[in-house]
Amino acid sequence: MRRSKLDTKEMRKLRESGSTYNEIGELIGCAEETVRQHLNQDVREENRERVRRYNRNHREERRRYSREYYEKHRKEMDERSQEYRKNHLEECRAYDREYYKNHYQEEAKESSRKWVKNNPEKRRRILCKSEAKRRALKAKAAIGEREAIDAIYRRAKEDEGIRCYLCDKMIPVGERHVDHITPLSQDGEHRASNLAVACAGCNMRKGSKLPEEIGILI
């Protein structure tokens, strides 16, 4: 458990006065080993290295455990994640933007390039199947909708002063995506009322989810 600065000062005072680690733990309300690690950097680093070594040597076992745990507690974890995001929306958005800027773009591109190189036939089949499905769903757009749909795509491509409907940030020309608010994969329709302009980061983060599934109410 993470201790506060006040707890740290209190533990140090108690230790300097001659209290044992066990006595400090009982007073503070934590285990003796927690006090030992908190007050001794060498012990703390030694424990961290032991954890890292264990994780390296039991990587598959831990991955299997994580998958099994997630399957058993998926609903609870998803609900907790959504609730946290709803209560810390601006903080989460700032983190997403920073992470995407510093890590995701290059990591995702490199990972994608490797996968495409190693799986050319599989990629072709997936693209063909996915594109065929999207074309079929888009073809269901009601007569009379085409002009309104085309207008949204034109504004996204050309107009100034376009904001992302998810994060409300201004989006430069050339960096805009037209998103299905309710995804086609979730029975959303290819209609003007279901289309909105999003920035690349928000659109990729949303993927095939509903806005409320990523903690955004519109």
Backbone as a ProteinNet text record, in pm:
[ID]
protein_1_A
[PRIMARY]
MRRSKLDTKEMRKLRESGSTYNEIGELIGCAEETVRQHLNQDVREENRERVRRYNRNHREERRRYSREYYEKHRKEMDERSQEYRKNHLEECRAYDREYYKNHYQEEAKESSRKWVKNNPEKRRRILCKSEAKRRALKAKAAIGEREAIDAIYRRAKEDEGIRCYLCDKMIPVGERHVDHITPLSQDGEHRASNLAVACAGCNMRKGSKLPEEIGILI
[TERTIARY]
84.3	0	88	50.5	130.1	110.5	220.3	213.1	222.7	167.5	174.4	305	335.7	456.4	448.8	328.5	311	345.9	302.3	334.1	484.8	549.4	693.6	767.1	727.9	792	769.9	648.4	616.7	698.1	710.4	789.3	935.7	989.3	1129.3	1152.2	1057.2	1069.3	1066.3	975.2	964.6	1090.7	1143.8	1265.1	1382.8	1395.1	1504.3	1492.7	1368.9	1349.1	1375.9	1408.2	1444.9	1339.1	1225.5	1120.1	1165.2	1122.2	1154	1060.3	1096.6	1010.5	872.8	869.4	741.7	655.4	716.3	642.5	588.4	670.9	625.7	508.5	520.4	411.7	280.8	285.1	163.9	103.3	188.9	140.4	83.9	153.7	112.6	-4.5	-6.9	-114.4	-71.7	49.8	97.8	194.1	238.4	327.2	468	539.9	678.5	763.4	746	825.6	798.6	674.8	641.1	720	730.2	807.7	954.8	1006.1	1146.9	1178.1	1091.1	1113.8	1098.4	1003.9	976.7	1091.1	1161.2	1267.2	1407	1419	1551.7	1550.2	1618.6	1619.8	1680.5	1786	1850.4	1753.9	1678.5	1579.5	1470.2	1429.2	1325.3	1370.3	1493.7	1545.6	1565	1609.4	1627.7	1493.6	1388.8	1256.7	1205	1227.8	1184.7	1254.4	1383.9	1458.5	1409.4	1375.9	1322.1	1188.9	1104.3	975.9	997	1089.4	1117.8	1171.4	1260.1	1317	1208.9	1121.1	1011.6	922	889.6	801.9	865.7	998.7	1066.7	1064	1083.5	1091.6	955.4	849.7	714.6	620.5	674.7	597.7	470.4	483.6	366.4	264.5	314	223.9	144	210.4	142.1	44.6	83.1	-9.3	-134.1	-115.4	-229.3	-319.9	-257.2	-334.5	-412.8	-347.4	-413.7	-532.5	-514.7	-625.6	-743	-711.2	-816.1	-887.6	-810.4	-869.8	-962.1	-916	-997.9	-1127.6	-1119.6	-1239.8	-1341.2	-1292.9	-1382.6	-1439.5	-1364.4	-1404.8	-1421.2	-1447.2	-1451	-1553.7	-1675.7	-1781.8	-1747.5	-1701.7	-1666.1	-1552.5	-1449.3	-1334.9	-1372.2	-1455.9	-1499.2	-1582.5	-1671.7	-1756.2	-1670.7	-1571.8	-1483.5	-1401.5	-1354.8	-1276.7	-1360.2	-1483.6	-1572.6	-1606.4	-1630.4	-1662.9	-1544.6	-1424.2	-1304.9	-1287.5	-1303.4	-1284.7	-1387.6	-1511.1	-1615.7	-1582.9	-1523.5	-1492.1	-1359.2	-1276.6	-1145	-1127	-1232	-1234.5	-1122.6	-1104.4	-1001.8	-862.1	-839.6	-710.1	-681	-782.3	-765.9	-742.4	-813	-794.7	-653.3	-605.2	-469.6	-366.6	-387.7	-295.2	-298.2	-418.4	-431	-357.1	-375.1	-309.5	-158	-108.7	35.2	93.6	22	71.6	72.1	-34.9	-43.2	70.5	97.4	202.6	340.6	367.8	502.6	527.9	422.1	443.4	362.5	231.2	144	170.1	189.2	202	311.5	434.1	544.7	536.3	497.4	485.9	381.1	266.5	158	197.3	262.8	304.2	403.8	502.1	603.2	541.5	454.2	387.2	300.7	231.7	145.7	226.9	341.1	425.3	477.2	518.5	569.3	460.6	341	231.9	194	183.3	147.6	252.2	379.6	487.1	482.7	447	446.8	314.9	208	76.6	5.7	67.6	7	-127.1	-139.2	-263.8	-376.1	-344	-444.3	-494.5	-402.3	-441.7	-533.6	-501.1	-584.6	-726	-736.4	-869.5	-949.3	-880.1	-948.7	-998.3	-911.9	-950.2	-1067.3	-1061.3	-1169.2	-1301.3	-1296.4	-1417.9	-1472.9	-1383.5	-1425.2	-1481.1	-1412.1	-1457.4	-1590.5	-1607.5	-1733.9	-1849.4	-1826.4	-1930	-1963.8	-1861.2	-1885.7	-1959.5	-1921.8	-1991.1	-2138.5	-2164.9	-2303.4	-2384.3	-2322.3	-2392.8	-2415.1	-2313.8	-2328.6	-2432.2	-2444.6	-2541.3	-2684.3	-2705.8	-2839.9	-2883.8	-2796.5	-2833.2	-2959.7	-3053.3	-3182.5	-3167.5	-3256.7	-3259.3	-3282.7	-3206.3	-3218.4	-3112.9	-3043.1	-2938	-2804	-2786.1	-2656	-2602.1	-2685.6	-2639.9	-2592.9	-2667.7	-2630.7	-2502.1	-2487.6	-2366.3	-2244.5	-2258	-2147.6	-2107.1	-2205.4	-2176.8	-2090.8	-2115.3	-2036.2	-1891.9	-1872.9	-1737.9	-1666.9	-1741.1	-1680.6	-1636	-1722.8	-1686.3	-1564	-1559.8	-1444.9	-1316	-1325.7	-1207.5	-1163.6	-1260.2	-1227.1	-1248.3	-1349.3	-1389.8	-1289.5	-1288.2	-1207.3	-1290.5	-1220.8	-1290.3	-1370	-1320.7	-1389.5	-1336	-1425.9	-1387.4	-1420.2	-1340.1	-1365.6	-1489.2	-1583.7	-1707.5	-1685.8	-1569.1	-1540.5	-1459.6	-1355.4	-1271.7	-1288.4	-1362.6	-1393.7	-1271.8	-1163.4	-1044.9	-1054.3	-992.9	-987.8	-901.9	-946.5	-873.1	-820.8	-690.5	-636.1	-687.9	-694.3	-731.7	-632.7	-682.6	-597.6	-580.3	-629.4	-616.8	-753.6	-855	-992.1	-1044.9	-1120	-1186.5	-1337	-1413.4	-1558.8	-1595	-1654.2	-1679.9	-1829	-1859.6	-1995.9	-2013.7	-2098.7	-2117.6	-2155.7	-2259	-2288.6	-2224.7	-2121.5	-2046	-2133.4	-2094	-2165.5	-2166.7	-2058.8	-2049.9	-2145.9	-2202.2	-2300.5	-2438.1	-2464	-2593.3	-2620.1	-2513.1	-2531.3	-2560.4	-2626.7	-2664.5	-2572.5	-2557.7	-2477.7	-2569.4	-2601	-2687	-2616.7	-2658.6	-2597.3	-2611.5	-2723.4	-2746	-2653.7	-2588.5	-2498.2	-2352.4	-2324.5	-2188	-2142.2	-2015.4	-1957.5	-1807.8	-1749.1	-1606.4	-1527	-1423	-1337.3	-1191.3	-1108.5	-964.9	-913.3	-795.2	-740.4	-724.8	-674	-650.5	-778.3	-883.4	-1010.4	-1076.6	-1069.2	-1133.3	-1067.6	-934.5	-864.1	-888.1	-896.2	-922	-1063.6	-1158.5	-1297.9	-1316.5	-1252.6	-1262.3	-1406.5	-1446.5	-1582.4	-1670.3	-1633.4	-1711.5	-1811.7	-1906.2	-1996.9	-1926.3	-1960.8	-1897.2	-1905.7	-2022.9	-2036.4	-1950.4	-1910.6	-1825.6	-1683.3	-1645.7	-1512.6	-1527.6	-1646.1	-1666.7	-1703	-1755.4	-1789.8	-1939.7	-2005.7	-2147.7	-2164.9	-2240.8	-2260	-2408.8
-118.6	0	123.9	221.9	343.5	428.9	469.3	549.8	698.3	781.6	925.6	980	1106.2	1170.1	1182.9	1207.7	1218.1	1086.1	973.6	842.8	818.7	860.5	841.4	916.7	1040	1119	1054.5	1006.6	944.2	817.3	737	613.7	644.1	747.6	783.1	830.1	908.7	956	839	746	629.5	543.4	530.4	448.7	513.8	647.1	720.6	716.2	700.9	694.4	555.2	457.4	323.9	218.1	251.5	152.4	51.6	-72.8	-175.4	-161.9	-229.3	-226.8	-283	-389	-451.3	-356.8	-286.8	-192.4	-76.2	-28.8	80.4	34.2	-86.8	-139.8	-148	-191.6	-201.1	-63.3	35	170.8	236.7	218.6	282	207.1	76.1	-4.1	-70.7	-127.6	-198.2	-308	-388.6	-499.8	-450.8	-532.5	-500.5	-483.3	-572	-564.8	-435.9	-387.1	-260.7	-145.9	-143.9	-39.9	-50.4	-173.8	-196.2	-144	-175.8	-131.7	19.7	73.9	217	301.4	250.9	329.2	295.1	187.4	145.8	131.1	222.2	219.8	91.6	41.1	-81.3	-200.1	-208	-316.5	-301	-176.6	-149.4	-189.5	-153.9	-189.8	-340.4	-403.4	-548.1	-619	-569.2	-628.8	-608.1	-487.6	-459.9	-551.7	-572.7	-661.3	-804.4	-845.3	-979.7	-997.2	-895.1	-899.8	-904.5	-820.5	-819.7	-954.7	-1012.7	-1143.2	-1251.8	-1245.9	-1343.1	-1328.2	-1204.9	-1180.8	-1231.8	-1211.2	-1260.5	-1412.4	-1478	-1623.9	-1693.1	-1617.8	-1676	-1597.3	-1549.5	-1462.1	-1528.1	-1650	-1718.7	-1751.6	-1791.6	-1823.2	-1699.5	-1585.5	-1462.6	-1415.5	-1431.8	-1395.2	-1481.5	-1610.3	-1702.2	-1665.4	-1634.4	-1594.2	-1465.6	-1369.1	-1241.4	-1262.8	-1349.2	-1375.1	-1441.5	-1540.4	-1611.3	-1518.6	-1433.5	-1339.4	-1242.3	-1192.4	-1095.9	-1160.1	-1284.7	-1353.3	-1370	-1395.9	-1417	-1285.7	-1177.1	-1050.1	-939.9	-977.7	-879	-769.3	-808	-709	-612.2	-665.9	-582.8	-487.2	-537.5	-453.9	-346.5	-382.5	-284.5	-173.9	-212.8	-113.4	-20.1	-77.9	3.8	99.9	50.3	134.1	248.4	218.1	321.3	425.9	379.5	471.5	563.4	505.7	587.3	691.5	647.9	740.8	852.9	819	920.9	1025	981.3	1072.5	1145.4	1099.7	1162.5	1186.5	1235.5	1242.8	1328	1449.6	1537.9	1482.6	1426.1	1365.8	1248.3	1165.9	1049.7	1093.6	1196.2	1246	1301.2	1375.4	1430.4	1318.4	1215.5	1100.6	1030.5	1009.8	942.9	1019.1	1151.6	1232.2	1224.8	1232.5	1229.7	1093.3	986.7	851.9	827.5	869.3	851.5	926.1	1045.9	1128.6	1066.3	1015.7	968.4	821.3	740.8	597.1	531	554.2	470	480.6	601.6	620.2	531.6	545.4	469.7	321.3	289.8	150.2	78.3	143.9	82.4	64.9	165.9	156.8	43	33.6	-70.5	-209.3	-222.4	-350	-388.8	-290.6	-316.6	-356.9	-288.9	-322.5	-465.9	-506.1	-642.5	-746.3	-718.1	-814.4	-828	-715.8	-718	-794.4	-771.6	-839.4	-990.8	-1032.5	-1175.7	-1245.9	-1169.1	-1229.2	-1165.7	-1166.1	-1096.1	-1154.3	-1287.1	-1347.8	-1326.6	-1342.3	-1323.1	-1179.5	-1085.3	-944.5	-918.3	-975.7	-954.8	-1008.3	-1127.1	-1184.7	-1100.3	-1052.1	-969.3	-839.8	-775.6	-649.5	-667.8	-774.6	-799.9	-824.2	-904.9	-936.7	-813	-736.9	-617.8	-511.9	-489.6	-387.8	-426.4	-554.4	-600.7	-576	-602.5	-580.7	-432.9	-346.4	-202.4	-148.7	-197.7	-152.7	-191.5	-312.1	-359.2	-275.1	-243.7	-163.7	-20.3	36.1	172	180.1	72.3	69.6	79	52.7	57.7	199.7	296.6	435.4	472.1	535.9	567.2	663.9	649.6	741.8	883.2	977.3	1113.8	1148.5	1045.1	1068.6	1100.1	1057.9	1067.7	1209.8	1306.3	1444.7	1494.3	1461.1	1504.5	1435.5	1307.7	1233.5	1292.5	1318.1	1377.1	1513.1	1588.3	1721.5	1710.1	1609.1	1589.7	1557	1467.5	1432.3	1553.2	1634.5	1753.1	1852.2	1876.1	1969.2	1918.5	1788.5	1731.6	1750.8	1747.7	1758.5	1901.8	1993.8	2126.8	2241.4	2233.5	2348.8	2381.7	2508.2	2553.5	2545	2546.1	2552.1	2428.7	2311.5	2186.4	2131.2	2099.8	2043.2	1894.2	1821.6	1678.9	1665	1582.9	1569	1491.7	1428.5	1351.1	1430	1500	1574.4	1725.4	1771.2	1912.9	1997.8	1935.4	2009.1	2042.6	2154.8	2191.4	2090.2	2051.5	1952.1	2017.9	2014.1	2071.8	1997.4	2067.5	2004.6	1892.9	1779.8	1666.4	1566.1	1601.4	1511.4	1472.4	1480.5	1455.4	1321.2	1255.1	1130.2	1149.9	1092.6	1090.2	957.6	968.4	850.4	818.5	687.9	644.7	644.9	732	745.1	610.1	547.6	407.8	325.8	248.8	178.6	88.2	73.7	-16.8	-158.5	-195.8	-330.5	-350.3	-238.7	-247.4	-202.9	-230.8	-202.5	-53.4	26	166.3	182.3	291.1	313.9	416.7	400.6	497.4	611.3	695.6	810.8	935.2	1049.1	1175	1193.2	1150.5	1166.4	1078.7	981.5	891.2	918	1028.3	1062.8	1188.9	1190	1307.2	1308.3	1427.1	1441.5	1426.7	1342.2	1318	1335.7	1364.7	1368	1224.9	1206.7	1073.1	996.8	1064.7	998.3	945.6	1030.1	988.3	878.1	890.9	791.2	653.9	651.4	524.2	465.9	552.5	504.2	449.2	514.2	469.1	337.7	325.3	201.5	165.3	43.9	-3.8	5.8	94.6	110.8	226.6	228.3	343.2	450.4	576.9	682.4	657	609.7	586.8	471.3	383.2	271.1	316.6	434.6	487.9	608	618.4	718.8	857	866.8	996.9	1002.1	1102.9	1122.6	1238.4	1216.1	1322.8	1352.3
0	0	0	-77.3	-86.9	37.2	101.4	222	189.5	273.7	253.3	308.3	277.3	328.8	480.4	533.2	677.1	744.8	689	743.9	742.1	634.6	622.6	733.4	756	860.8	997	1018.5	1146.3	1167.6	1059.3	1069.4	1100	1036.5	1060.3	1204.1	1254.6	1392.9	1490	1464.9	1553	1547.1	1425.2	1409.2	1480.5	1467.6	1531.9	1684.4	1733.4	1878.6	1933.5	1844.9	1889.4	1868.7	1806.2	1782.5	1677.9	1692.9	1593	1474.5	1364	1245.5	1278.3	1357.4	1392.7	1475.8	1571.1	1655.3	1572.1	1478.8	1391.1	1305.7	1252	1169.8	1244.5	1370.5	1451	1477.7	1500.3	1526.1	1400	1287.6	1161.8	1097.5	1118.6	1058.4	930.2	926	807.6	851.1	756.3	787.3	819.4	894.7	929.3	804.5	705.7	582.9	505.7	512.3	445.3	506.8	637.7	706	668.1	667.7	634.5	493.9	397.2	259.5	247.1	323.2	311.3	364.1	465.4	529.1	479.3	398.9	351.5	199.5	134	-11.9	-66.7	-2.9	-50	-43.6	65	79	-26	-49.5	-147.9	-287.2	-324	-455.8	-469.4	-361.2	-363.1	-386.7	-321.9	-339.3	-481.5	-535	-672	-771.7	-750.7	-839.4	-826.5	-706	-686.4	-758.7	-753.4	-823.5	-974.3	-1024.7	-1168.4	-1213.9	-1134.1	-1168	-1169.6	-1070.9	-1066.7	-1189.2	-1224.4	-1340.1	-1468.9	-1482.8	-1603.3	-1609.9	-1496.8	-1494.8	-1497.6	-1472.8	-1470.1	-1560.9	-1672.7	-1761.2	-1813	-1866.1	-1921.8	-1814.5	-1698.5	-1587.4	-1545.2	-1536.8	-1497.5	-1603.7	-1730.4	-1837.7	-1833.1	-1810.7	-1803	-1684.9	-1571.4	-1454	-1482.3	-1547.9	-1578.8	-1670.1	-1771.7	-1863.2	-1790.5	-1707.2	-1634	-1536.2	-1469.8	-1373.9	-1446.5	-1561.2	-1636.4	-1683.6	-1731.4	-1778.1	-1665.4	-1545.1	-1431.4	-1377.4	-1393.5	-1332.7	-1437.3	-1562.8	-1671.1	-1645.3	-1612.8	-1594.4	-1482.2	-1369.3	-1255.1	-1288.8	-1359.9	-1394.7	-1495	-1593.5	-1693.5	-1628.7	-1538.7	-1471.2	-1385.7	-1315	-1232	-1317.1	-1433.5	-1524	-1579.8	-1619.1	-1673.5	-1567.8	-1445.3	-1336.8	-1307.2	-1306	-1280.4	-1390.4	-1515.1	-1626.3	-1622.4	-1586.4	-1579.4	-1472.9	-1360.9	-1251	-1268.7	-1364.7	-1388.2	-1539	-1603.4	-1749.5	-1807.5	-1756.7	-1812.7	-1790.4	-1673.4	-1641.9	-1736	-1761	-1850.1	-1994.4	-2036.5	-2173.5	-2191.9	-2092.5	-2101	-2106.3	-2026.2	-2025.8	-2161.5	-2216.6	-2346.3	-2455.7	-2455.8	-2558.6	-2545.5	-2421	-2398.1	-2433.9	-2394.7	-2424.5	-2575.1	-2641.8	-2787.1	-2855.8	-2808.2	-2868.6	-2849.4	-2728.1	-2694.2	-2723	-2729	-2740	-2851.6	-2846.5	-2927.3	-3076	-3125.1	-3269.2	-3328.4	-3278.2	-3334.8	-3300.2	-3175	-3135.6	-3218.6	-3236.9	-3313.1	-3459.2	-3514.6	-3654.6	-3675.3	-3585.2	-3598	-3580.4	-3480.7	-3458.2	-3577	-3631.9	-3747.6	-3869.2	-3890.7	-4005.2	-3995.5	-3874.6	-3855.8	-3881.6	-3829	-3846.4	-3993.7	-4063.3	-4205.5	-4285.8	-4251.8	-4323	-4303.1	-4181.4	-4149.4	-4181.2	-4207.5	-4231.5	-4351.2	-4469.1	-4583.4	-4627.5	-4631.5	-4676.4	-4575.7	-4447.4	-4343.3	-4344.2	-4362	-4366.9	-4485.2	-4599	-4717.7	-4695.2	-4633.4	-4608.9	-4510.4	-4406.2	-4306.8	-4369	-4448.6	-4512	-4607.3	-4686.3	-4782.3	-4710.9	-4604.7	-4530.5	-4460.1	-4396.9	-4324.2	-4417.6	-4530.3	-4624.8	-4687.8	-4716.9	-4776	-4679	-4551.2	-4450.3	-4438.7	-4435.4	-4423.7	-4546.1	-4664.2	-4785.9	-4781.6	-4733.9	-4725.9	-4627.3	-4512.7	-4412.9	-4461.1	-4526.5	-4577.9	-4689.4	-4764.7	-4875.3	-4825	-4696.6	-4639.5	-4605.7	-4626.9	-4598.8	-4675.7	-4605	-4666.1	-4783.1	-4878.4	-4992.6	-4938.6	-4985.8	-4937.4	-4833.2	-4782.1	-4682	-4747.1	-4870.2	-4934	-4935.1	-4967.3	-4974.5	-4837.5	-4731.9	-4597.2	-4551.4	-4586.4	-4550.3	-4620.7	-4748.8	-4825.3	-4769.6	-4719.8	-4664.1	-4538.1	-4456.8	-4335	-4370.6	-4468.4	-4510	-4572.6	-4646.9	-4708.2	-4601.4	-4499.7	-4392.9	-4316.8	-4292.7	-4220.7	-4299.7	-4429.3	-4514.9	-4538.4	-4543.8	-4592.7	-4493.5	-4408.3	-4327.6	-4217.1	-4177.9	-4066.1	-3938.1	-3824.5	-3696.7	-3660.9	-3694.7	-3662.1	-3530.1	-3437.8	-3308.4	-3302.4	-3225.7	-3203	-3115.4	-3157	-3080.2	-2949.9	-2933.8	-2812.8	-2709.6	-2754.2	-2659.5	-2670.7	-2770.5	-2790.5	-2825.1	-2872.3	-2914.7	-3063.7	-3101.9	-3243.1	-3318.7	-3438.9	-3517.7	-3645.5	-3667.5	-3791	-3914.6	-4025.7	-4152.1	-4183.9	-4226.8	-4260.7	-4148.8	-4028.3	-3913.6	-3857.9	-3943.2	-3898	-3947.5	-3860	-3895.2	-3882.7	-3974.5	-3960.9	-3893.8	-3776.2	-3693	-3687.7	-3684.7	-3657	-3505.8	-3453.8	-3308.9	-3248.7	-3304.6	-3273.9	-3384.9	-3355.8	-3460.8	-3546.6	-3671.3	-3761.3	-3703.9	-3635.9	-3578.4	-3461.8	-3409.8	-3302.1	-3351.8	-3479	-3542.2	-3561.7	-3563.1	-3595.5	-3744.4	-3780.2	-3920	-3985	-4116.1	-4191.5	-4232.5	-4133.2	-4152.8	-4099.9	-4148.4	-4105.1	-3954.3	-3897.3	-3753.8	-3669.6	-3732.3	-3659.6	-3694.7	-3762.4	-3801.6	-3729.9	-3690.6	-3624.9	-3652.5	-3644.9	-3673.4	-3544.3	-3548.3	-3431	-3470.2	-3370.5	-3396	-3404.6	-3460.8	-3481.7	-3350.9	-3247.1	-3119.4	-3056.7	-3053.4	-2993.9	-3076.6	-3208.3	-3294	-3278.3	-3267.8	-3251	-3112.6	-3011.4	-2876.1	-2863.4	-2928.6	-2923.2	-2997.1	-3114.8	-3191.8	-3221.8	-3186.9	-3213	-3089	-2995.4	-2872.9	-2887.4	-2797	-2784.8	-2701	-2719.9	-2640.7	-2490.8	-2442.7	-2298.8	-2248.9	-2339.6	-2299.4	-2269.1	-2316.6	-2282.8	-2189	-2126.4	-2022.8	-2073.7	-2196.5	-2253	-2280.3	-2225.2	-2250.5	-2346.7	-2452.6	-2552.5	-2568
[MASK]
++++++++++++++++++++++++++++++++++++++++++++++++++++++++++++++++++++++++++++++++++++++++++++++++++++++++++++++++++++++++++++++++++++++++++++++++++++++++++++++++++++++++++++++++++++++++++++++++++++++++++++++++++++++++++

